Amino acid sequence: MRLSLLALFLFSLQVCFAQEPTKYQLAPCGTQPVIAPMLEAYHSHPGLFAGERSSDTLFVALQLHLLAKDNGIGRISPERLLDAFCRLNADYAASNIRFYSKYDWHLIDSTGWYMHDTITKGIDMMLTNNIPDALNIYFASNVAGNCGYNLPYAGVAMANGCAGADDHTWAHEIGHALSLPHPFLGWEGKTYSPSNPTPDTLTFDYTHFHDTLDLVPAPLDTTVSEHLDGSNCTVAADRICDTQADFLSYRWECDDQNRSIALQTDVNGETFRSDGTLIMSYALDGCQNRFTNEQIAIMRATLETEKQAWLTENPPATEVAGPVTLQFPINEQQAPPIGAMMQWSSAPGATHYLIQVSLLQSFIAKAVDMVVTDTNVVLPNLLANKKYYWRVRPFNNWSACVPFTATGVFNTTGFVSSNEPENDGWRCYPTLLSAGQFMSVELPAAWVNHPVKYALYDAAGRILWQNATTPIYNQTILNLPAGNLPAGMYRLSAVGATGLKSETIVIAR
């Protein structure tokens, strides 16, 4: 299902009850050792790519695919996704490469893909859902037991638990997609031991990670062990000379100089510690912070030659200016538990807003976690007689780093009986709708000449449709999206001058 970001969607239950592996339960990276054809070409004809060190910004299109279980549970939260996107662009800022979401987030409900345990299943996921003119990124719970991996002919898979404000895995995997190997290439699947002599050559297998799709197991290949002095850097390991020797193919800690704790010895007997600043290494996230100049040149050359379909010439959007300001409710004002209206100021450049509501000031657990396109929203059911905290974060498909607003506080009131006189004057008909059929709504007289906001909810409480009008008569016509929704029961709510009204709607086929 491709769900437009112009729609609203809730993530609260999906996040609270998803059981995901943490990054320390997963392998750092599942991308196998391989020398990309672009890297071969770069070293064979370095003069052809001198211009790729240009300072011009390259704008790279992404298609984000967000996986969940068959029942829609477990999808990465919008907050985590925005944090990860902000980190990704920060990691690539020095390279003058900027990423953006070219299309709407693609929501996929498939337990098999969401928790795929083999690369073969990941291949099926990608080739079934890929689009051709963007780098396809898949966020899931388990991606073959790794934090992430890249398939040169298909896309990047990312584990939800390895994406966030302080994680560099996404930048690492896109580095692979742009032709960068690990600096320790050849050591994948092996453990360096100082008690054993360092081998001159290393053998590796890159099944599934060819430049093109090939399900036949790859032949074994070899590389030479890199010397500390760099004398063989063009033919050893990653073949990039401004990344020094590295033999550590496991997640490792760094010292106060961002070097490995582990001391290593090259084939010439020279001792060294690995450079933990390199994003393409397996150093812990807190150590990593950069790509080297040569790595940057190789990535830009890849984009300008082999991956031009991912590029656009102009910035796709403007930066979001913010944060926004909460307007209502604030300062412990009261709101109804059903149909509470939240309102905030607009942010220049923003196309979407993430709104969170929680009973906890820490927002560890959220009652509402939704994306909207307007600067106000009518919320689904909250608990009566409770204190709630809420905040809003603006963003667009290009700019995701504006922080949340300061936290607002409001209190819900008790429930109001639907039989009280204030509900008189509200009537909807027909309540059984078929495709293309309109609905007549009679409004209380007090609502005339005042703003009225409508929302249609599904059985799970997700908002499927919204509309706002200022009626000049006490009767109006609504064109609900009956033709685009599955048959079933829905709830229509309206908020007007005297409060909330609602009606159960049935859509038939």
C-alpha positions, 0 to 999 in steps of 0.5 A: 500500500502506498499511503500519501503523507497528505493522509494522516496515520497513527503509529502509537500502538505500533511503536509501544508493542513492537519487540525489536532487536537492539543494535547490539543484538545485530551484526553491524553490517550484512554487506559482503566484501566486494569491489564495485565496478565504479571503484575499479574504474576510478582507480584505472582512470583517476583523471576522468573523475577529477571533477567529482570533487566539485563543491556543487551539491548533489541532490539524491532522491530516496524512496522510503519503504516502511515495513510492519507486520501483517496487522500493521504493528511495528512500523518505525516511528515517525520521530525515529525516522525524522531523527535518522534522516536528519543524521543522514544528511549531517553525515554527508554534509561535508561531501555536498551530497543531500538526500530527500524523499522523492515520493510519499512514504511507502507503507508495507504490511508483511510479517515475512519481509518485516522480519526477514531472516535471509538475504534471499527474502530481502531480494524478493522484498526489494525487487517486488517494491522498488521504483527505478528513479530513486535509491530504495531504502527499506526499514524493518525489524530484522534485516537478515540479522544485521543493522543493515545491508546494501544490495548493489542492484536493488537497495538498502535494508535498515533495521529500525533499532539501528536508525536514529539521531546518533546512529551512522548505519544508514550513512554506512549502508548508503556509502556501500550503495555509492561504491565504498567497501569496508576499510577492512575488506577481506576480514568480513566473517573473520576475527583478527587475533594478535597471537596469529600471524597476519596473513598476506592474502584474504579470501572472501565470498560475495554471494548475493552482492554482485553488481547485478542480480545473480543467484548463482554463488559467487566464486571466491575472491582474494585481496591482499592485507594492507600495509600500515605504510600504505605502500600497497593501498591501491591494491589492498583491502578497500583500495582507498589510500586515505583510509589506513589499515584496519583488520577489525570486522566486529563492533569495537570501542575507541579511545579518547583519540578515536582509535581502536583499543585493540592493537594490530600488527601488519604483515611487516610487523608494524603495530597500529590502531584502527581509525574510529572516525571512519563511518565505513568502519565498524567502530561504535557510533560515538567514534564515527564522524566522517568520510575521507576525501577519496571516499567522497570523490568516489561516491560523487563519481558514482552518482555522476556516472552510474547513478544519474537517475537518482539525481535532481538538478535543483533543491527539491524544497526549502528549509523548514524554519521553526520551531512552531508555537503551540496555540491551543490547548496550553497551560492546562486548559481543558479539552474533551476526551473525544474530539479534542482540537489541537492547534499550532502556528505554521512553520515556513517551508513545512509541509507536514507536522508530527504531533505527539500526545502522552500521559508522560512528560518524557513521551516514552509512551504515546497516546497519539503519534501522528503526521498531519498536513494542517496546523490543527487536528481533531484527536481520536479518543483520549482518557477522560479526566487526565493530564496530557502533554503534547508537542509538534515538530514541523518537517518536509521531504527535505528538511527534518532537523527542526526540533519539537515545540516546547511541551504543552499541557492540557486536561481532559474533561469527563465524558458528555452523554450523547443524550443531552440536549446540546446534541439536538440538531445533529443528524446524518443520512444516509449512514449506509454509503456506497461508492460515489454517494454523498451524505447530508448533514444537519447541524445545530443552529449554533454552529452556523457561521462558525468553523466546523471541522470534520474527520472520518476514523476507521475502527482502529482510530486512524483518521482517514479523511478531514474537512473544514468549513464555515457553514452558512446554513444548518444543512450541508453535503459531505463527499466522503471517500466511500469509493476509496475505502474498504467495506466496513464501519467508520466513525464520522466526527464533527467539532463545532461551536458547542462541542463534538458530534459523531455518527457511525457510518457503514460503507458497503460494496 
